[in-house]
C-alpha cells in the first residue's frame, strides 16, 4: 500500500545533549541525516560602496529562491485560496439560512478520520495504534478540542461583530503562533522576520481599508461579544497551529492528522448534538446545500492536508502570514459571484503581503525554523520505514 506521507521513522536513542523538546536520535540514522541537512548561509551584504551593496543585495535575493522556499510560498497561497473557498461557501450557506457552524465542520473531521486513521492502523498495526492512543492520545485530544472550538468561535464572531473587527482581530493568531513556536522549537527569530510580519500586517491593513472604502462591512449585532469570540478563536488558532507544527516535526503526518480527525469527530459531534440538534431538523437540506457542504469540506480537507507539510517546509508562523492574502482572492471570487467593484488598493495590498512573505526569509532560512525528525513511536512496529519525509525538500 503506497504511503500518503512517507516518513523515515526508525527507533532512535536519546542524546543527553539534546534539547528536552527534541526527539531522541542516533547519529547516522535516516532521521538524523535529514535533520542535519542545512541550507547554505545567506550571502553577506557588502556595504563598502553603493555598487557593491546593490550586487550583494541581488545575490541575497537570488539565494532566497530555493526549491523549498518556492514550494513554501506556493503552498501558502494554496491554503490561502482554500480559506477563501471556505469563506465563500459559508457565506452562501448563511444566505440559504443554513447556520450550523459545528455541524458544518463535522464533515471535515470525519473525512480526516476516515482517510488518515485507517492508514495509521495499517502502518502501526491495530495493537500499536491502540498503544499510541493510550500513551499519546491526551495530547491529540487537547489539539483537537482547541481546533474545534477555534473554528466554532471564529464562525460565531462573524455573526456578532463587523467584518473590519474580524479581519483585524484574526491577525492576533500571528503573535500567538510566534510565541508558542518559540516555546516549542526555540527558533532564533531575526529582526528581518519580525519586519516581514509587520510588512504582511501592513498589507492586511491596506486590504481592510479597501473593504471599508468599498463598503463591504455590515452592522454589528453585539460588537463586544463578537470581538471576544474572535480574540479567543484567534488565540486558539495560533496555539493549535504551533502545536501541530511541533507534533508533525516529530511524528508521521498521518498519525497527527488522523488523530486530529478522530478526536475532532467525537468532540465536534458531541457539541453539534448538544447545541444544534433542533436546528438540524429545520434547516434546508437540498442539492444546493449539500453541494456547498461538499465544496467546503473539500477545501478544508486540502487545507488540513497541505498545512502540516507547510509547517515542515517553513513554519506555522509562515502559514498564518500566508493566509493574509486570502482577502485578495475573496475579491476575485466576489467579482463573479457578488459583482464586487474592483478598487485599485487591493492589488498593491496583495503585493505588500507577498513582499512580507519574502522579507520573512530575507536573512533566516526555512531550514532554521526547527528540527525535522519524524519517527513512529518507539513502542510500535511500523510497517513502512521509507527514508523520504514529506516536507523535506
Secondary structure, DSSP 8 states (H G I E B T S, - for coil): ---SS----------TTS-TTS----TTSHHHHHHT-----------SSHHHHHHHHHHHHHHH--HHHHHHHHHHHHHHHHHHHHHHHHHHHHHTT---HHHHHHHHHHHHIIIIIHHHHHHH-HHHHHHHHHHHHHHHHHHHHHHHHHHHHHHHHHHHS-HHHHHHHHTHHHHHHHHHHHHHH-----HHHHHHHHHHHHHHHHHHHHHHHTT-----SSHHHHHHHHHHHHHHHHHHHHHHHHHHTTS-HHHHHHHHHHHHHHHHHHHHHHHSTTGGGTS--SHHHHHHHHHHHHHHHHHHHHHHHHHHHS-HHHHHHHGGGHHHHHHHHHHHHT-----THHHHHHHHHHHHHHHTTSSS-GGGG--------TTS--S---S--TT--
